[in-house]
Structure formats: structure tokens, C-alpha cells
């Protein structure tokens, strides 16, 4: 397998996507913030000192997706057509599950934008709750689904 972010001399470069077809692109990523039941109660009861944890984390995730090219050196700046985040409190963890869906119509995929959205949302949840619990864990950040482009559709097992 050839890594596309390296030229023939092994130097990093931004891939030229100029000749690729414009297609609908979608990526879905997920992750979770694991915390104690008491900390999760601050989220579900709306009593966290910094305010609406899930609302702020949702906005942060959207902003993160939009700024991916500023954070990941070889990512192309993309005109995103949709970024949505589902943040779901889960007593079974206990914690918050985060799922991001990102869409565009273009010449390159949005996997990195979806992964960045999840990561930034999880970090924001941690930031909003760290006064209550410093031992929270951010876990399982991964790509679940992508579609579009030459490689077509891919699903995580």
C-alpha cells in the first residue's frame, strides 16, 4: 500500500485532489467520555458549574470539524455542507457517547473532520466537568462509516 501523503522521495506533501471527481462524501465517527455516576448526574440534571455541558460540547465539535485543516497539517480546507453531533448520556458507561456526522460534496473525504468533531466535543466535555472529576477518560474515538469517492463505502466492524 502506498501512503499518499508522501512524495517519491518520502517527503510529506498535500495530495493533489484537483483531478478527482466531485462526489457526495459522508463520514461518521464516535467516541465517549467515561466518568463517575455523580459527574454524569451533573450533566443530566444541568447542574454543572460551567453550564450546559452537552450544548457547549456540540458547538465545540461543530467548530472543530470546520477548523480541521488548521489543526491537521495535510488536510485540505473543505466546504462542509453538514456537521451534526449527537451527545447521549449513558448510565451504562457511565458517561457521554458522542457521534459526529459530517458531509460535503467535493474531491476528498471528511473522515478527519468527523474524527476531529468527536475529539473536540469529548475534550470540551472534559473541560466543562474537570472541576468535578479529573479522572474522566476519553475513549474509543474511531471512524464508524465513510462513503463517497473512489474507495466507496466503508463500515467499521
C-alpha positions in Angstrom: 0.0 0.0 0.0 1.3 3.5 -0.9 0.8 6.3 1.5 -0.5 9.3 -0.4 0.9 12.0 1.8 4.5 11.3 0.8 6.2 12.2 -2.5 8.6 9.8 -4.3 11.4 11.0 -2.1 9.5 10.3 1.1 8.7 14.0 1.9 5.3 14.9 3.3 3.1 16.9 0.9 -0.5 17.8 0.5 -2.2 15.4 -2.0 -3.3 16.9 -5.3 -7.1 16.2 -5.5 -7.6 18.5 -8.4 -8.3 15.7 -10.9 -10.7 13.8 -8.6 -14.4 13.8 -9.3 -16.7 15.8 -7.1 -18.9 13.3 -5.2 -21.1 13.3 -2.1 -18.9 12.5 0.9 -20.1 11.4 4.4 -18.2 10.3 7.5 -19.4 9.2 10.9 -17.1 9.0 13.9 -17.7 8.2 17.6 -16.1 8.3 21.0 -17.1 8.6 24.7 -16.2 10.3 27.9 -16.3 7.9 30.8 -17.0 9.4 34.3 -18.5 8.6 37.6 -22.2 8.4 38.1 -22.1 11.6 40.2 -20.4 13.5 37.5 -22.8 12.2 34.9 -25.6 13.5 37.1 -24.2 17.0 36.8 -24.7 16.7 33.0 -28.2 15.1 33.1 -29.5 17.4 35.8 -28.0 20.5 34.3 -26.1 21.5 37.4 -22.5 21.6 36.1 -20.8 24.9 37.3 -19.9 25.9 33.7 -23.4 25.4 32.3 -24.9 23.4 29.5 -22.2 20.7 29.0 -23.8 19.0 26.0 -24.8 22.2 24.3 -21.3 23.7 24.5 -19.7 20.4 23.5 -21.9 20.2 20.5 -21.0 23.6 19.3 -17.3 22.9 20.0 -17.4 19.8 17.9 -19.0 21.7 15.0 -16.3 24.3 15.3 -13.6 21.6 15.5 -14.8 20.0 12.2 -14.8 23.4 10.5 -11.2 24.0 11.7 -9.7 20.6 10.9 -7.4 21.9 8.1 -5.9 24.3 10.7 -5.1 21.5 13.1 -4.1 18.6 10.9 -1.2 19.8 8.6 -2.0 17.9 5.4 -5.8 18.1 5.4 -7.5 20.1 2.7 -9.7 23.0 3.8 -13.2 21.8 2.9 -16.6 23.5 2.4 -18.7 21.3 4.7 -22.4 21.0 4.0 -23.4 19.4 7.3 -21.9 18.8 10.7 -24.1 17.2 13.4 -23.2 15.8 16.8 -25.3 13.5 18.9 -24.3 13.6 22.6 -26.0 11.0 24.6 -25.7 10.4 28.4 -25.3 6.7 29.0 -25.7 5.3 32.6 -24.1 2.1 31.4 -20.7 3.7 30.9 -21.3 5.9 32.9 -20.6 8.8 30.7 -21.5 10.6 27.4 -21.4 9.0 24.0 -20.5 11.3 21.1 -21.3 10.6 17.4 -20.4 13.1 14.7 -21.7 13.1 11.1 -20.0 15.3 8.5 -21.0 15.8 4.9 -19.6 17.6 1.9 -19.7 17.4 -1.9 -16.1 17.5 -3.1 -12.9 15.9 -4.1 -11.8 14.4 -0.8 -13.4 12.8 2.2 -14.4 14.1 5.5 -13.1 11.4 7.8 -10.7 13.7 9.6 -13.4 16.3 10.1 -15.7 13.7 11.8 -12.9 12.4 14.0 -11.9 16.0 14.9 -15.5 16.9 15.7 -15.8 13.9 18.1 -12.4 14.6 19.7 -13.1 18.3 20.3 -16.5 17.6 21.7 -15.0 15.0 24.1 -12.3 17.4 25.2 -14.9 20.1 25.8 -17.0 17.7 28.0 -13.8 17.0 30.0 -13.1 20.8 30.3 -16.6 21.5 31.4 -16.5 18.8 34.1 -12.9 18.7 35.2 -13.6 20.6 38.4 -15.9 17.8 39.5 -13.7 14.9 38.3 -10.2 14.9 36.9 -10.1 11.1 36.3 -12.5 11.1 33.4 -11.4 9.1 30.4 -11.8 9.8 26.7 -12.2 6.5 24.9 -12.9 4.7 21.7 -12.6 7.5 19.2 -12.9 5.9 15.8 -14.3 6.1 12.4 -17.6 4.2 12.1 -18.6 4.8 8.5 -17.5 6.7 5.3 -18.9 6.9 1.9 -18.1 8.6 -1.4 -15.1 8.9 -3.6 -13.1 6.3 -5.4 -12.9 3.9 -2.5 -16.7 3.9 -2.0 -18.4 2.9 1.3 -16.6 1.5 4.3 -18.1 0.3 7.6 -16.4 -0.4 10.9 -16.8 -4.0 12.2 
